[in-house]
Amino acid sequence: MEEIIRYVVDDPVSQLEETQKLHDQVRRNVELWLRRMPEAARKQIVECCGEMPAVEHLYWTKPHGPDWLWWLASVLPIHHLTKHSLLGMVQLQQRIKVLNYNLLRFFKDTWTMDVPKKP
């Protein structure tokens, strides 16, 4: 029996302006997350996965969306089933929303831990 491999590619972006705004907002959130992260943690991410890729020109036309979004999916400490679900998503905007949701949850859970307590 011959097995067939089907590559998943993104559907064309239908709401380009909305997708671009969401993309830019999430990118800024990731940059903020990285800046606020302890240096040792950031260093481990870079050693393991490299620096976050730059935003590509016409990223919405790429068959799998922007590279930095996949980089985020690999470094963001989220459940492996969530990561697996991203692989089957064919809508860029949906993938961005899922990662943003998880990123914001992570912000909420960890940012308060960085605030020094008064003696």
All heavy atoms as an XYZ file, in Angstrom:
1008
protein
N       0.843     -1.181      0.000
C       0.000      0.000      0.000
C       0.886      1.242      0.000
O       1.757      1.408      0.838
C      -0.898     -0.020      1.235
C      -1.784      1.139      1.353
S      -2.833      0.854      2.800
C      -3.815      2.268      2.722
N       0.645      2.100     -0.918
C       1.422      3.332     -1.057
C       0.839      4.413     -0.155
O      -0.357      4.645     -0.137
C       1.374      3.806     -2.509
C       2.266      4.981     -2.777
C       2.255      5.365     -4.243
O       2.296      4.471     -5.095
O       2.191      6.566     -4.508
N       1.723      5.048      0.613
C       1.271      6.121      1.491
C       1.444      7.459      0.786
O       2.401      7.661      0.054
C       2.060      6.120      2.790
C       1.770      4.904      3.624
C       2.295      5.028      5.037
O       2.356      6.159      5.552
O       2.643      3.992      5.604
N       0.499      8.337      1.017
C       0.527      9.656      0.398
C       0.770     10.689      1.492
O       0.117     10.676      2.529
C      -0.797      9.964     -0.337
C      -1.008      8.958     -1.451
C      -0.801     11.383     -0.862
C      -2.353      9.062     -2.119
N       1.721     11.556      1.242
C       1.997     12.655      2.169
C       1.343     13.911      1.613
O       1.560     14.273      0.461
C       3.516     12.875      2.326
C       4.155     11.634      2.929
C       3.782     14.102      3.193
C       5.658     11.700      2.999
N       0.520     14.536      2.431
C      -0.137     15.772      2.023
C       0.402     16.902      2.892
O       0.302     16.866      4.111
C      -1.645     15.656      2.217
C      -2.391     16.849      1.674
C      -3.906     16.702      1.859
N      -4.348     17.967      2.366
C      -4.944     18.156      3.535
N      -5.204     17.165      4.315
N      -5.293     19.353      3.917
N       1.008     17.870      2.260
C       1.532     19.017      2.985
C       0.412     20.013      3.236
O      -0.382     20.312      2.347
C       2.662     19.679      2.195
C       3.880     18.791      2.089
C       4.100     18.019      0.957
C       4.795     18.711      3.131
C       5.209     17.186      0.864
C       5.899     17.892      3.047
C       6.100     17.129      1.918
O       7.188     16.315      1.836
N       0.365     20.497      4.465
C      -0.649     21.474      4.843
C      -0.097     22.863      4.538
O       1.021     23.194      4.918
C      -0.987     21.351      6.345
C      -1.998     22.400      6.763
C      -1.499     19.955      6.656
N      -0.874     23.652      3.821
C      -0.500     25.037      3.538
C      -1.647     25.943      3.977
O      -2.794     25.529      4.044
C      -0.167     25.276      2.046
C       1.045     24.462      1.631
C      -1.347     24.962      1.165
N      -1.297     27.183      4.268
C      -2.302     28.139      4.726
C      -3.285     28.493      3.613
O      -2.908     28.574      2.436
C      -1.634     29.431      5.203
C      -0.970     29.282      6.561
O      -1.140     28.229      7.199
O      -0.291     30.231      6.985
N      -4.511     28.734      4.010
C      -5.497     29.308      3.100
C      -5.094     30.753      2.819
O      -4.435     31.381      3.659
C      -6.896     29.308      3.737
C      -7.467     27.910      3.914
O      -6.992     26.984      3.237
O      -8.391     27.759      4.748
N      -5.488     31.306      1.694
C      -5.212     32.727      1.448
C      -5.854     33.587      2.554
O      -6.946     33.276      3.037
C      -5.871     32.999      0.097
C      -5.973     31.664     -0.555
C      -6.169     30.666      0.561
N      -5.163     34.640      2.943
C      -5.666     35.534      3.996
C      -6.816     36.349      3.426
O      -6.653     37.040      2.422
C      -4.542     36.454      4.526
C      -5.086     37.469      5.509
C      -3.451     35.617      5.168
N      -7.981     36.253      4.078
C      -9.160     36.954      3.564
C      -9.330     38.341      4.195
O      -9.874     39.235      3.574
C     -10.418     36.113      3.791
O     -10.586     35.859      5.167
N      -8.894     38.504      5.422
C      -9.023     39.791      6.116
C      -7.621     40.337      6.360
O      -7.116     40.345      7.486
C      -9.772     39.602      7.429
C     -11.181     39.078      7.243
C     -11.810     38.693      8.563
O     -11.170     38.109      9.424
N     -13.081     39.025      8.721
N      -7.007     40.824      5.303
C      -5.593     41.184      5.360
C      -5.302     42.273      6.386
O      -4.393     42.129      7.204
C      -5.088     41.596      3.977
C      -3.605     41.950      3.899
C      -2.743     40.793      4.380
C      -3.239     42.359      2.487
N      -6.052     43.363      6.371
C      -5.760     44.473      7.282
C      -5.886     44.038      8.741
O      -5.023     44.344      9.570
C      -6.687     45.656      7.001
C      -6.304     46.895      7.779
C      -7.142     48.107      7.376
O      -7.502     48.222      6.192
O      -7.421     48.932      8.270
N      -6.927     43.300      9.057
C      -7.125     42.813     10.426
C      -6.005     41.845     10.824
O      -5.484     41.903     11.936
C      -8.484     42.116     10.535
C      -8.809     41.623     11.922
C     -10.164     40.940     11.993
O     -11.082     41.350     11.258
O     -10.293     39.998     12.783
N      -5.623     40.979      9.905
C      -4.547     40.024     10.172
C      -3.226     40.743     10.383
O      -2.459     40.398     11.292
C      -4.431     39.007      9.016
O      -5.680     38.308      8.895
C      -3.317     38.006      9.265
N      -2.948     41.768      9.588
C      -1.705     42.525      9.747
C      -1.662     43.237     11.093
O      -0.620     43.250     11.759
C      -1.557     43.544      8.610
C      -1.229     42.909      7.284
C      -1.266     43.913      6.143
O      -2.119     44.796      6.090
N      -0.333     43.760      5.213
N      -2.772     43.832     11.503
C      -2.817     44.516     12.803
C      -2.575     43.528     13.943
O      -1.803     43.808     14.867
C      -4.156     45.226     12.992
C      -4.295     46.489     12.183
C      -5.636     47.146     12.414
C      -5.796     48.370     11.528
N      -7.108     48.995     11.697
N      -3.232     42.381     13.868
C      -3.062     41.360     14.890
C      -1.619     40.856     14.899
O      -1.000     40.716     15.959
C      -4.031     40.207     14.646
C      -4.003     39.059     15.645
C      -4.369     39.553     17.045
C      -4.963     37.959     15.194
N      -1.077     40.604     13.731
C       0.315     40.157     13.593
C       1.260     41.144     14.264
O       2.124     40.768     15.063
C       0.655     40.008     12.105
C       2.105     39.834     11.816
N       2.980     40.909     11.729
C       2.841     38.729     11.591
C       4.192     40.455     11.466
N       4.136     39.136     11.374
N       1.119     42.425     13.948
C       2.006     43.449     14.495
C       1.871     43.564     16.014
O       2.864     43.725     16.727
C       1.740     44.797     13.832
C       2.069     44.798     12.348
O       2.718     43.841     11.859
O       1.658     45.752     11.666
N       0.648     43.470     16.504
C       0.403     43.545     17.946
C       1.054     42.371     18.662
O       1.728     42.552     19.692
C      -1.103     43.556     18.224
C      -1.459     43.456     19.690
C      -2.931     43.179     19.912
O      -3.722     43.148     18.982
N      -3.302     42.944     21.153
N       0.884     41.178     18.137
C       1.458     40.001     18.773
C       2.983     40.048     18.708
O       3.663     39.711     19.677
C       0.897     38.703     18.156
C       1.577     37.471     18.729
C      -0.607     38.630     18.374
N       3.516     40.496     17.595
C       4.975     40.626     17.472
C       5.513     41.566     18.556
O       6.522     41.278     19.200
C       5.325     41.139     16.066
C       6.787     41.432     15.820
C       7.636     40.197     15.747
N       9.047     40.561     15.660
C       9.955     39.861     15.049
N       9.636     38.722     14.473
N      11.203     40.256     15.031
N       4.837     42.698     18.774
C       5.259     43.632     19.830
C       5.167     42.970     21.213
O       6.049     43.151     22.058
C       4.420     44.905     19.792
C       4.782     45.846     18.659
C       4.102     47.191     18.788
N       2.646     47.104     18.808
C       1.862     47.103     17.728
N       2.396     47.197     16.515
N       0.557     47.027     17.836
N       4.106     42.189     21.436
C       3.955     41.492     22.716
C       5.098     40.497     22.940
O       5.607     40.376     24.055
C       2.619     40.753     22.786
C       1.450     41.675     22.971
O       1.602     42.839     23.333
N       0.258     41.174     22.708
N       5.494     39.795     21.895
C       6.593     38.832     22.014
C       7.894     39.562     22.329
O       8.669     39.125     23.191
C       6.738     37.987     20.731
C       7.972     37.104     20.792
C       5.493     37.143     20.497
N       8.129     40.671     21.646
C       9.350     41.447     21.908
C       9.374     41.938     23.355
O      10.424     41.908     24.011
C       9.450     42.603     20.921
C       9.748     42.133     19.506
C       9.590     43.208     18.444
O       9.073     44.300     18.768
O       9.973     42.947     17.295
N       8.227     42.364     23.875
C       8.132     42.800     25.268
C       8.388     41.626     26.213
O       9.120     41.755     27.204
C       6.764     43.425     25.536
C       6.496     43.940     26.942
C       7.497     45.024     27.323
C       5.076     44.462     27.042
N       7.790     40.475     25.919
C       7.987     39.271     26.728
C       9.480     38.923     26.806
O       9.999     38.641     27.886
C       7.178     38.128     26.121
C       7.363     36.795     26.771
C       7.112     36.464     28.076
C       7.828     35.601     26.137
N       7.383     35.127     28.280
C       7.825     34.579     27.109
C       8.231     35.295     24.841
C       8.220     33.276     26.823
C       8.602     33.996     24.548
C       8.602     33.004     25.537
N      10.146     38.995     25.675
C      11.577     38.674     25.649
C      12.399     39.691     26.436
O      13.349     39.323     27.126
C      12.075     38.586     24.205
C      11.549     37.400     23.403
C      11.921     37.557     21.926
C      12.070     36.086     23.956
N      12.043     40.966     26.330
C      12.776     42.001     27.071
C      12.610     41.846     28.576
O      13.536     42.114     29.340
C      12.326     43.399     26.646
C      12.958     43.901     25.374
C      12.762     45.388     25.182
N      11.389     45.837     25.272
C      10.517     45.857     24.255
N      10.884     45.443     23.063
N       9.294     46.301     24.424
N      11.427     41.445     29.006
C      11.143     41.315     30.439
C      11.608     39.982     31.022
O      11.598     39.805     32.236
C       9.653     41.493     30.695
C       9.200     42.900     30.463
C       7.781     43.072     30.883
N       7.395     44.470     30.810
C       6.247     44.934     31.239
N       5.374     44.110     31.779
N       5.963     46.211     31.133
N      11.972     39.073     30.167
C      12.397     37.748     30.596
C      13.767     37.837     31.276
O      14.611     38.627     30.852
C      12.486     36.854     29.353
C      12.901     35.446     29.615
S      12.980     34.538     28.045
C      11.262     34.491     27.595
N      14.005     37.038     32.316
C      15.343     37.019     32.914
C      16.394     36.670     31.853
O      16.147     35.850     30.962
C      15.242     35.916     33.975
C      13.778     35.817     34.287
C      13.061     36.160     33.013
N      17.538     37.293     31.960
C      18.604     37.118     30.975
C      18.976     35.649     30.788
O      19.198     35.192     29.663
C      19.843     37.926     31.387
C      20.991     37.841     30.419
C      20.689     38.430     29.055
O      19.894     39.385     28.968
O      21.253     37.926     28.060
N      19.039     34.888     31.878
C      19.409     33.470     31.782
C      18.394     32.687     30.948
O      18.772     31.827     30.140
C      19.540     32.864     33.173
N      17.118     32.976     31.117
C      16.082     32.286     30.342
C      16.168     32.663     28.865
O      16.065     31.802     27.984
C      14.698     32.631     30.899
N      16.365     33.946     28.595
C      16.492     34.406     27.206
C      17.706     33.758     26.538
O      17.650     33.329     25.395
C      16.568     35.933     27.166
C      16.473     36.520     25.782
C      16.322     38.041     25.756
N      17.147     38.769     26.697
C      16.707     39.339     27.831
N      15.445     39.264     28.161
N      17.532     40.004     28.626
N      18.791     33.658     27.283
C      20.010     33.044     26.746
C      19.764     31.578     26.398
O      20.222     31.100     25.361
C      21.152     33.174     27.751
C      22.462     32.652     27.255
C      23.573     32.858     28.270
C      24.864     32.259     27.722
N      25.948     32.323     28.665
N      19.037     30.860     27.239
C      18.730     29.457     26.962
C      17.895     29.311     25.692
O      18.125     28.413     24.895
C      17.981     28.816     28.133
C      18.869     28.450     29.286
C      18.085     27.722     30.359
O      16.946     28.057     30.660
N      18.721     26.717     30.939
N      16.925     30.198     25.513
C      16.094     30.153     24.310
C      16.945     30.380     23.074
O      16.836     29.642     22.092
C      14.951     31.193     24.395
C      13.911     30.740     25.420
C      14.304     31.397     23.017
C      12.827     31.753     25.693
N      17.813     31.374     23.123
C      18.658     31.685     21.962
C      19.612     30.528     21.668
O      19.807     30.160     20.508
C      19.422     33.012     22.182
C      20.471     33.227     21.115
C      18.440     34.177     22.211
N      20.186     29.933     22.701
C      21.100     28.814     22.494
C      20.381     27.607     21.904
O      20.937     26.880     21.089
C      21.776     28.426     23.809
C      22.831     29.416     24.251
C      23.423     29.092     25.622
O      23.012     28.088     26.244
O      24.302     29.851     26.063
N      19.147     27.405     22.301
C      18.372     26.249     21.834
C      17.736     26.471     20.465
O      17.804     25.616     19.588
C      17.291     25.926     22.854
S      16.165     24.617     22.363
N      17.117     27.645     20.292
C      16.286     27.885     19.101
C      16.743     29.052     18.236
O      16.121     29.337     17.216
C      14.841     28.127     19.526
S      14.140     26.778     20.478
N      17.777     29.756     18.655
C      18.241     30.914     17.908
C      17.428     32.154     18.247
O      16.473     32.108     19.028
N      17.827     33.253     17.650
C      17.104     34.516     17.829
C      15.757     34.439     17.114
O      15.590     33.674     16.165
C      17.912     35.683     17.236
C      19.226     35.959     17.933
C      19.063     36.677     19.264
O      17.956     37.167     19.574
O      20.060     36.735     19.993
N      14.817     35.265     17.555
C      13.528     35.316     16.873
C      13.754     35.837     15.451
O      14.389     36.875     15.256
C      12.555     36.243     17.617
C      11.204     36.325     16.941
S       9.911     37.131     17.913
C      10.593     38.734     18.244
N      13.239     35.122     14.453
C      13.419     35.578     13.066
C      12.761     36.937     12.825
O      11.784     37.307     13.480
C      12.715     34.494     12.244
C      12.706     33.292     13.125
C      12.584     33.825     14.524
N      13.314     37.659     11.884
C      12.747     38.950     11.483
C      11.431     38.725     10.744
O      11.156     37.628     10.248
C      13.738     39.690     10.583
N      10.651     39.778     10.663
C       9.391     39.711      9.911
C       9.716     39.736      8.420
O      10.434     40.618      7.954
C       8.464     40.900     10.280
C       7.214     40.895      9.430
C       8.118     40.860     11.758
N       9.193     38.767      7.702
C       9.439     38.684      6.270
C       8.503     39.615      5.497
O       7.385     39.882      5.927
C       9.204     37.253      5.741
C      10.045     36.207      6.394
C       9.359     35.519      7.571
O       8.322     36.020      8.061
O       9.870     34.500      8.013
N       8.986     40.080      4.363
C       8.181     40.887      3.452
C       7.062     39.997      2.906
O       7.311     38.867      2.501
C       9.069     41.418      2.321
C       8.355     42.282      1.343
N       7.836     43.512      1.690
C       8.059     42.092      0.046
C       7.252     44.036      0.636
N       7.374     43.191     -0.376
N       5.841     40.474      2.916
C       4.673     39.739      2.427
C       4.505     38.392      3.141
O       4.173     37.375      2.527
C       4.748     39.533      0.910
C       4.845     40.801      0.055
C       5.021     40.445     -1.410
C       3.623     41.687      0.232
N       4.728     38.389      4.454
C       4.652     37.158      5.247
C       3.314     36.434      5.086
O       3.240     35.218      5.207
C       4.912     37.445      6.727
C       3.897     38.390      7.337
C       2.678     37.939      7.816
C       4.156     39.762      7.391
C       1.747     38.811      8.334
C       3.232     40.633      7.912
C       2.032     40.160      8.391
O       1.119     41.030      8.898
N       2.252     37.157      4.810
C       0.920     36.556      4.693
C       0.771     35.728      3.413
O      -0.184     34.982      3.277
C      -0.173     37.611      4.784
C      -0.064     38.668      3.717
C      -0.619     38.622      2.463
C       0.650     39.896      3.798
N      -0.289     39.751      1.768
C       0.499     40.566      2.560
C       1.405     40.507      4.783
C       1.075     41.797      2.295
C       1.978     41.734      4.514
C       1.805     42.365      3.288
N       1.715     35.841      2.503
C       1.646     35.052      1.263
C       2.468     33.768      1.354
O       2.382     32.934      0.456
C       2.152     35.864      0.055
O       3.532     36.185      0.245
C       1.339     37.138     -0.121
N       3.246     33.616      2.409
C       4.056     32.406      2.567
C       3.131     31.201      2.828
O       2.113     31.354      3.497
C       5.043     32.569      3.719
C       6.116     33.620      3.447
C       7.099     33.690      4.582
C       7.846     32.374      4.645
N       8.826     32.295      5.708
N       3.487     30.042      2.353
C       2.617     28.868      2.528
C       2.359     28.488      3.983
O       1.353     27.860      4.287
C       3.362     27.739      1.820
C       4.525     28.327      1.150
C       4.685     29.741      1.595
N       3.243     28.917      4.892
C       3.090     28.559      6.303
C       3.164     29.766      7.226
O       3.390     29.634      8.422
C       4.167     27.535      6.699
C       4.146     26.341      5.818
N       5.085     26.138      4.836
C       3.281     25.313      5.720
C       4.806     25.025      4.184
N       3.717     24.514      4.696
N       2.997     30.956      6.670
C       3.017     32.166      7.478
C       4.420     32.570      7.883
O       5.413     31.998      7.429
N       4.512     33.547      8.772
C       5.821     34.084      9.154
C       6.627     33.098      9.998
O       6.094     32.405     10.864
C       5.469     35.334      9.962
C       4.072     35.135     10.419
C       3.407     34.256      9.413
N       7.923     33.071      9.743
C       8.821     32.165     10.473
C       8.847     32.464     11.964
O       8.927     31.549     12.789
C      10.246     32.258      9.917
C      10.366     31.695      8.514
O       9.470     30.944      8.082
O      11.365     32.021      7.844
N       8.778     33.757     12.328
C       8.865     34.097     13.743
C       7.711     33.509     14.542
O       7.857     33.209     15.729
C       8.961     35.614     13.963
C       7.679     36.361     13.758
C       7.267     36.972     12.619
C       6.642     36.562     14.715
N       6.033     37.541     12.811
C       5.627     37.297     14.086
C       6.467     36.179     16.046
C       4.445     37.662     14.746
C       5.300     36.545     16.703
C       4.303     37.283     16.053
N       6.566     33.304     13.892
C       5.413     32.744     14.593
C       5.663     31.281     14.959
O       5.308     30.825     16.050
C       4.170     32.886     13.715
C       2.833     32.866     14.431
C       2.725     33.987     15.439
C       1.711     32.962     13.420
N       6.325     30.548     14.056
C       6.686     29.154     14.351
C       7.779     29.107     15.405
O       7.809     28.205     16.247
C       7.107     28.436     13.072
C       5.938     28.248     12.156
C       5.695     28.908     10.984
C       4.816     27.382     12.367
N       4.500     28.493     10.454
C       3.935     27.561     11.280
C       4.474     26.483     13.370
C       2.746     26.851     11.169
C       3.281     25.774     13.252
C       2.436     25.972     12.162
N       8.668     30.069     15.370
C       9.694     30.163     16.403
C       9.021     30.344     17.757
O       9.371     29.675     18.729
C      10.634     31.330     16.080
C      11.705     31.562     17.087
C      12.960     31.007     17.100
C      11.634     32.414     18.239
N      13.665     31.464     18.182
C      12.874     32.334     18.897
C      10.648     33.244     18.759
C      13.141     33.039     20.062
C      10.918     33.945     19.918
C      12.144     33.839     20.563
N       8.034     31.254     17.837
C       7.305     31.491     19.077
C       6.622     30.216     19.549
O       6.675     29.873     20.728
C       6.277     32.611     18.899
C       5.366     32.873     20.108
C       6.181     33.315     21.319
C       4.307     33.900     19.747
N       6.006     29.498     18.626
C       5.326     28.254     18.989
C       6.301     27.255     19.603
O       5.933     26.497     20.506
C       4.644     27.657     17.766
N       7.534     27.268     19.144
C       8.502     26.313     19.682
C       9.055     26.734     21.041
O       9.379     25.877     21.859
C       9.646     26.096     18.685
O      10.463     27.223     18.604
N       9.155     28.027     21.318
C       9.756     28.467     22.583
C       8.742     28.794     23.671
O       9.085     28.788     24.854
C      10.698     29.686     22.388
C      11.795     29.357     21.401
C       9.950     30.937     21.995
N       7.509     29.053     23.299
C       6.500     29.417     24.292
C       6.164     28.189     25.147
O       5.888     27.114     24.609
C       5.246     29.935     23.589
C       4.260     30.743     24.402
C       4.908     31.993     24.985
C       3.072     31.135     23.550
N       6.214     28.324     26.455
C       5.953     27.174     27.329
C       4.453     26.875     27.437
O       3.787     27.236     28.407
C       6.555     27.605     28.671
C       6.499     29.093     28.648
C       6.638     29.508     27.212
N       3.928     26.245     26.401
C       2.505     25.876     26.365
C       2.383     24.368     26.182
O       3.332     23.691     25.796
C       1.735     26.625     25.254
C       2.369     26.404     23.881
C       1.638     28.110     25.584
C       1.643     27.075     22.735
N       1.212     23.858     26.443
C       0.950     22.417     26.378
C       1.261     21.873     24.988
O       0.972     22.524     23.983
C      -0.513     22.148     26.743
C      -0.781     20.722     27.082
N      -0.993     19.778     26.126
C      -0.840     20.101     28.282
C      -1.198     18.603     26.711
N      -1.112     18.779     28.018
N       1.817     20.674     24.954
C       2.197     20.087     23.664
C       1.003     19.848     22.743
O       1.136     19.910     21.531
C       2.998     18.789     23.872
C       2.191     17.654     24.409
N       1.922     17.503     25.752
C       1.584     16.628     23.781
C       1.184     16.426     25.929
N       0.974     15.875     24.758
N      -0.177     19.607     23.291
C      -1.354     19.420     22.433
C      -1.746     20.724     21.743
O      -2.223     20.712     20.609
C      -2.530     18.856     23.236
C      -2.338     17.426     23.751
C      -3.536     16.993     24.584
C      -2.099     16.459     22.601
N      -1.533     21.840     22.424
C      -1.777     23.137     21.792
C      -0.802     23.333     20.644
O      -1.179     23.765     19.551
C      -1.635     24.281     22.813
O      -2.557     24.066     23.879
C      -1.884     25.630     22.171
N       0.456     22.984     20.883
C       1.457     23.098     19.823
C       1.106     22.198     18.640
O       1.211     22.613     17.482
C       2.847     22.763     20.354
C       3.382     23.806     21.320
C       4.790     23.494     21.767
C       5.265     24.562     22.741
N       6.696     24.554     22.935
N       0.673     20.995     18.926
C       0.295     20.072     17.845
C      -0.889     20.597     17.051
O      -0.956     20.425     15.825
C      -0.018     18.692     18.402
C       1.186     17.969     18.912
N       1.115     16.787     19.596
C       2.513     18.264     18.854
C       2.319     16.385     19.926
N       3.185     17.271     19.493
N      -1.837     21.236     17.723
C      -3.012     21.761     17.014
C      -2.619     22.852     16.015
O      -3.265     23.017     14.976
C      -4.060     22.284     17.993
O      -3.641     23.493     18.591
N      -1.540     23.592     16.323
C      -1.082     24.646     15.411
C      -0.654     24.077     14.063
O      -0.788     24.733     13.030
C       0.085     25.417     16.034
C      -0.225     26.221     17.292
C       1.058     26.690     17.943
C      -1.140     27.386     16.969
N      -0.130     22.866     14.073
C       0.373     22.256     12.837
C      -0.725     22.041     11.806
O      -0.465     22.070     10.606
C       1.063     20.921     13.145
C       2.324     21.026     13.989
C       2.809     19.627     14.360
C       3.404     21.804     13.272
N      -1.947     21.820     12.258
C      -3.041     21.574     11.331
C      -3.847     22.808     10.963
O      -4.745     22.737     10.132
N      -3.524     23.930     11.568
C      -4.274     25.157     11.276
C      -3.850     25.716      9.932
O      -2.663     25.843      9.661
C      -4.044     26.202     12.366
C      -4.670     25.860     13.665
S      -4.412     27.180     14.883
C      -5.111     26.399     16.314
N      -4.828     26.051      9.113
C      -4.536     26.567      7.776
C      -4.911     28.038      7.627
O      -4.842     28.588      6.532
C      -5.232     25.722      6.682
C      -4.670     24.318      6.666
C      -6.738     25.720      6.879
N      -5.306     28.662      8.726
C      -5.623     30.089      8.697
C      -4.625     30.830      9.580
O      -4.547     30.591     10.790
C      -7.046     30.336      9.180
C      -8.089     29.764      8.249
C      -9.491     30.027      8.737
O      -9.720     30.383      9.883
N     -10.439     29.848      7.843
N      -3.854     31.699      8.961
C      -2.830     32.456      9.663
C      -3.415     33.212     10.845
O      -2.865     33.184     11.947
C      -2.123     33.413      8.704
C      -1.110     34.373      9.313
C       0.000     33.611     10.028
C      -0.551     35.298      8.239
N      -4.535     33.873     10.647
C      -5.124     34.670     11.721
C      -5.490     33.796     12.921
O      -5.266     34.179     14.072
C      -6.355     35.419     11.214
C      -6.864     36.432     12.209
C      -8.024     37.225     11.658
O      -9.144     36.720     11.643
N      -7.749     38.428     11.214
N      -5.990     32.610     12.670
C      -6.346     31.698     13.750
C      -5.091     31.286     14.536
O      -5.097     31.268     15.768
C      -7.038     30.457     13.183
C      -7.422     29.432     14.236
C      -7.950     28.150     13.626
O      -7.720     27.861     12.461
N      -8.659     27.370     14.422
N      -4.021     30.982     13.837
C      -2.771     30.586     14.482
C      -2.221     31.735     15.336
O      -1.770     31.538     16.463
C      -1.764     30.143     13.419
C      -0.669     29.287     13.928
C       0.091     28.533     12.846
N       0.432     29.303     11.674
C      -0.083     29.115     10.460
N      -0.984     28.178     10.239
N       0.304     29.862      9.455
N      -2.276     32.947     14.801
C      -1.815     34.114     15.558
C      -2.652     34.289     16.819
O      -2.122     34.550     17.904
C      -1.861     35.396     14.689
C      -0.877     35.307     13.530
C      -1.562     36.623     15.539
C      -1.007     36.438     12.518
N      -3.962     34.138     16.714
C      -4.848     34.312     17.868
C      -4.561     33.279     18.952
O      -4.540     33.614     20.141
C      -6.312     34.232     17.440
C      -6.796     35.475     16.729
C      -8.250     35.332     16.313
C      -8.739     36.589     15.616
N     -10.144     36.471     15.195
N      -4.346     32.038     18.563
C      -4.053     30.993     19.547
C      -2.751     31.295     20.284
O      -2.684     31.199     21.511
C      -3.998     29.600     18.877
C      -3.408     28.555     19.812
C      -5.384     29.179     18.415
N      -1.724     31.673     19.543
C      -0.451     31.983     20.185
C      -0.553     33.237     21.051
O       0.014     33.292     22.147
C       0.654     32.119     19.143
C       1.111     30.772     18.574
C       1.993     30.964     17.368
C       1.798     29.941     19.636
N      -1.290     34.233     20.591
C      -1.458     35.445     21.384
C      -2.205     35.147     22.684
O      -1.819     35.627     23.754
C      -2.201     36.509     20.585
C      -2.189     37.854     21.276
O      -1.159     38.315     21.744
N      -3.348     38.497     21.338
N      -3.250     34.351     22.604
C      -4.013     33.969     23.793
C      -3.086     33.324     24.828
O      -3.108     33.680     26.007
C      -5.144     33.010     23.408
C      -5.844     32.398     24.589
C      -6.796     33.117     25.311
C      -5.552     31.102     24.996
C      -7.434     32.560     26.397
C      -6.181     30.537     26.088
C      -7.121     31.263     26.786
O      -7.748     30.699     27.879
N      -2.270     32.394     24.377
C      -1.359     31.705     25.288
C      -0.253     32.616     25.796
O       0.145     32.529     26.952
C      -0.787     30.454     24.624
C      -1.804     29.347     24.590
O      -2.013     28.667     25.580
N      -2.488     29.198     23.468
N       0.231     33.493     24.946
C       1.246     34.452     25.370
C       0.693     35.378     26.448
O       1.341     35.622     27.468
C       1.742     35.267     24.171
C       2.801     36.325     24.454
C       4.092     35.681     24.939
C       3.066     37.148     23.202
N      -0.516     35.879     26.255
C      -1.122     36.782     27.240
C      -1.398     36.057     28.557
O      -1.251     36.648     29.632
C      -2.396     37.405     26.680
C      -2.186     38.367     25.506
C      -3.522     38.879     24.986
C      -1.263     39.512     25.878
N      -1.779     34.796     28.495
C      -1.965     34.012     29.719
C      -0.642     33.880     30.453
O      -0.580     33.972     31.671
C      -2.513     32.615     29.394
C      -3.985     32.599     29.106
C      -4.518     31.208     28.906
N      -4.152     30.333     30.010
C      -3.837     29.051     29.870
N      -3.848     28.485     28.679
N      -3.522     28.319     30.907
N       0.416     33.667     29.699
C       1.734     33.533     30.305
C       2.164     34.853     30.941
O       2.726     34.865     32.027
C       2.740     33.070     29.255
C       4.072     32.712     29.821
C       4.222     31.576     30.601
C       5.171     33.502     29.588
C       5.448     31.241     31.143
C       6.411     33.175     30.124
C       6.543     32.039     30.900
N       1.894     35.972     30.264
C       2.191     37.289     30.843
C       1.492     37.444     32.189
O       2.086     37.839     33.172
C       1.682     38.402     29.932
C       2.609     38.800     28.819
C       2.105     39.499     27.739
C       3.948     38.509     28.828
C       2.932     39.899     26.706
C       4.786     38.894     27.805
C       4.266     39.593     26.738
N       0.223     37.149     32.201
C      -0.587     37.327     33.406
C      -0.044     36.495     34.560
O       0.021     36.952     35.690
C      -2.036     36.926     33.108
C      -2.969     37.097     34.274
C      -4.366     36.685     33.904
C      -5.276     36.787     35.116
N      -6.584     36.245     34.869
N       0.383     35.276     34.269
C       0.854     34.377     35.311
C       2.262     34.723     35.802
O       2.599     34.419     36.921
C       0.851     32.926     34.816
C      -0.557     32.404     34.594
O      -1.505     32.990     35.131
O      -0.702     31.407     33.875
N       3.087     35.324     34.961
C       4.479     35.504     35.355
C       4.869     36.951     35.651
O       5.792     37.168     36.411
C       5.438     34.978     34.274
O       5.193     35.684     33.064
C       5.266     33.498     34.069
N       4.222     37.910     35.074
C       4.667     39.287     35.270
C       4.540     39.720     36.719
O       5.354     40.453     37.219
C       3.908     40.231     34.364
C       4.409     40.199     32.965
C       5.356     39.370     32.442
C       4.000     41.024     31.905
N       5.543     39.631     31.126
C       4.719     40.647     30.759
C       3.088     42.049     31.799
C       4.566     41.266     29.537
C       2.916     42.671     30.579
C       3.654     42.281     29.465
N       3.519     39.271     37.407
C       3.359     39.674     38.798
C       4.461     39.078     39.666
O       4.767     39.599     40.717
C       1.988     39.238     39.341
O       1.859     37.823     39.170
C       0.863     39.955     38.635
N       5.066     37.978     39.234
C       6.121     37.352     40.008
C       7.399     38.186     39.986
O       8.244     38.032     40.856
C       6.404     35.947     39.468
C       5.237     35.014     39.686
S       5.327     33.416     38.852
C       7.030     33.011     38.812
N       7.555     39.070     39.010
C       8.759     39.880     38.898
C       8.736     41.115     39.787
O       9.742     41.777     39.949
C       8.962     40.332     37.452
C       9.271     39.178     36.540
O       9.715     38.124     37.008
O       9.071     39.344     35.325
N       7.588     41.444     40.340
C       7.459     42.664     41.132
C       8.072     42.421     42.515
O       7.667     41.512     43.226
C       5.970     43.060     41.286
C       5.832     44.288     42.173
C       5.358     43.298     39.926
N       9.073     43.232     42.889
C       9.694     43.050     44.219
C       8.699     43.357     45.325
O       7.881     44.270     45.222
C      10.844     44.058     44.225
C      10.958     44.594     42.840
C       9.689     44.278     42.126
N       8.780     42.567     46.369
C       7.903     42.780     47.519
C       8.546     43.812     48.449
O       9.754     43.850     48.611
C       7.710     41.461     48.264
C       7.196     40.343     47.382
C       5.856     39.910     47.846
C       5.356     38.665     47.164
N       4.959     38.763     45.825
N       7.702     44.643     49.061
C       8.215     45.628     50.027
C       8.578     44.913     51.326
O       7.838     44.029     51.757
C       7.170     46.708     50.275
C       6.925     47.573     49.067
C       5.982     48.693     49.403
C       5.767     49.555     48.161
N       4.865     50.654     48.431
N       9.685     45.328     51.949
C      10.093     44.664     53.222
C       9.140     44.947     54.369
O       8.377     45.787     54.438
C      11.483     45.224     53.499
C      11.754     46.286     52.495
C      10.630     46.297     51.515
